[in-house]
Amino acid sequence: MAHRIIQPDGWAPAKGYANGVLTADGTLYVGGQIGWEADQVFRTHDFIGQMEQALRNIMAVVEAAGGSAEHLVRLTWYVTDKAEYLARQSEIGQVYRRVLGRNFPAMTMVVVAGLIEDEALLEIEATAVIPQQG
């Protein structure tokens, strides 16, 4: 097996991309996740709500590949509003710990002019290393 596509159960199909790709050595590449739910519908237009959903989406892909939060080794955040991100650090920390616990992978934060989905306020991609059996 060179690699395996990871798609959480019940998610609407990804069109033209994979939500996750798991390599034979256990490296999981999680495609950028935004604040929509499994049916690709945004139920919040608030930064914190979308951030929590994006992190939950990352965890759904990681768990579908057999991993957990401690297997995350990298997060890359793309945010459209630097000022809001900076102003809401306390809330961000609370939500982050609620979803990912006290796991702190290497991180990069990039401010962008916009994202492909107009309603998205941020996008987060991740890499995890999941121990493989055998």
Secondary structure, 3 states (H helix, E strand, C coil): CCEEEECCCCCCCCCCCCCEEEECCCEEEEEEECCECCCCCECCCCHHHHHHHHHHHHHHHHHHCCCCHHHEEEEEEEECCHHHHHHCHHHHHHHHHHHHCCCCCEEEEEECCCCCCCCCCEEEEEEEECCCCC
